[in-house]
């Protein structure tokens, strides 16, 4: 691991160099939200650093909503994804466990992962529903990304974690010996501490990941019926979730197979040919999602299937706040 610093205007010049060889995605704000865009020379100055969080989770880059998994693989231009928050990076690490399984790896997913350089960014502010630290995840870069960035006093502090990250830095002509000045390091640590304090204050009543799993397992039917009563089964919570990855495999003429992302929140998700449906009741589907994320998946993969991004709360048409449910269950 190496840490270097570079003035922002010089970093912008280096990014311009990347555009000829890479397809670069980075978060940019508009009047409604902040989300990834394909970067060009005009958008480089508009890239948002260190603010949570892009609307689109990282999984959409590696698991398209719909794709033909039997078609010949197309040549892909190398991709750089810049500015991913650590809640998404840790969610991608979870998906890696599923789709890069040594015995049954998914070739399409693996091809996209190998073709991508992932640059994460520290979150130096928080949003209303951010709660990553309650689940043991800090909002700073780590070894699950190739590089991480923090913009401090118009300087980019860059940390390299992988060989791909080191090679990218070398290709941009950034001198590895350019260690950050002490005042920049101190300023970054102060900002990080402030964010951790804000998250702790905001989510003081929220149970941690392990306790949440126990609460979900023991919750009675009345709690699920109460919170499911405003659910419209739209599936937005699963679609926007960075770790949900259920899919349908649809057969088409000519031996085409279309993989399409699915969700346990849709009516008929578990319906079988005879008409039986284990998740026919709305409250059962609602409960199923939380059992999957806090009990079943962590038991199988020994990783967290919720990283505390809060997108499911923000996107819910029925205004269901899962954190309010967990606090209620804990009292």
Phi, psi and omega in degrees: 000128177237150177233130181225169176224154181208138176303146185299321182296328176287322177299318178300323178294322179292322178299322178301324178296325184294331191297336180284337184247340185231154166268115187254130175244140178206155180284136177225139180274145168233191185290345183252325190197188174234126182207166180291141171227160172284123187281137169230183185301327183284332185267349180307314180294343184267358182299134180267128179247138166066023174244128175282145344214150177302145179300317184278125175286158181302330186302332183294338177285336187246338177233085179302152179303325182211132177204152176272111186273357178255355179284155180297140181293132177273151175295129183252136172287136179305144186242140168242124173252120187246137172091021180286131176287157186291337175298323178285323179297317179289329174294322178293324175299324176293315178297326177302322180298326181278309191270347176248026175308134185300326182276322183228067179288149177269115187296323181292316178297313182298320180298318180291321180296316181292336184270001188241137169257124186255119179247110180273171179221136174300144171268114181254017170206173181230164172247171188303324187251011176292132178209036183299321186292335176295338180253020174076020180245124179269147183277045178227158183297156176209188188292354177280353171247165180279325177217159168225153184232149169216126179267114182227120176052048177061027172233140172269119171266119187246129176244129179260139182237341186225169177296322178299320179295318179297318180294324178295316179298317179296320182294335179273356178075023178274126184285122183296334182284358182282075182290145179298145176293154185302320182295327177292317178299317181294319178297319179296317180296323177297316180296319179297317180296320178299318180295316179298320178294320179296317179295320179296317179294319183292325188243031185300329183269350185282129179292157179284181188295314182296314180296323178299318178301318179292321179294318180296319182296325186261357183295141180275171184300326185298322180295317181292320179294322180298309185281335178281348186297335179257005178285136179251011178058033181283337180080008182299323181299319180283323181297323184270348182292132182286352179245342179293133186214020177297147180213160169261147172245109188257124179279134178237161177303150180079023180059033172277139176235121182256121174268125181230127181301141185230176178210144178292352180275351178281137172302138180087004182303320181247016179291135180253174187301327181283355178099350179290146182214106181296336180245037181293326179278138181303316182295329177290319177296318180299313179296321184304319183297319182284327174297319180298315188281329188248350182233297190290310182294316176297330176294321184280317189253352180057033175225165181275127180266004168226129183249012171075029181284331178083005182297325182297327177290317185291331186264352188291121178295325180277003179057041177275128180249106183298329180293324175296321177300313184292322177296319178297318180294331184278346182265000000 
